[in-house]
Amino acid sequence: MHLHPVYTTAIATMKNPHIPAIDQNTARYFNRMSVDTLFGGMANTVEEGARLSGLLKNNSRLLMGNHGVMVTSTDIGVAFDDIWTLERACQILVAAWSTGQPLNILPDEVAEKTARDWESIPDFSRQHFEEMKQLMIAQDPSLLD
């Protein structure tokens, strides 16, 4: 899944794009986000796709510098929830930075434990996706057509 969500893309435009663990949402991505800072235009060639996928290494997420985000998964619900939570995490981070106050970054061991806790609940992610679909259908039943 590849998107350009506002807050995640804002983080991606920073000179040193990173997501420090300051709450349970940002901690989900602790040591679990690859970063690409070599934006060279539209990612519309096979070679660029291979380069980007190669940057993932052992991660399922790629913060694409000056571009957006890519998340991989074998389950659409997990991928959706991952991007949803990433956007919330970046929204929280941008809001915290905007205060001008120093961030209270979680200790590495707390951030790691929180990230592992997130990984242990894929059913939560799938359920979140199903609930979001139902909300969209309730707002616009023609989506079923």
Summary of the structure (lengths in Angstrom):
residues: 145
radius of gyration: 16.1
end to end distance: 23.7
largest distance: 50.1
contacts: 402
relative contact order: 0.20
helix: 54%
strand: 9%
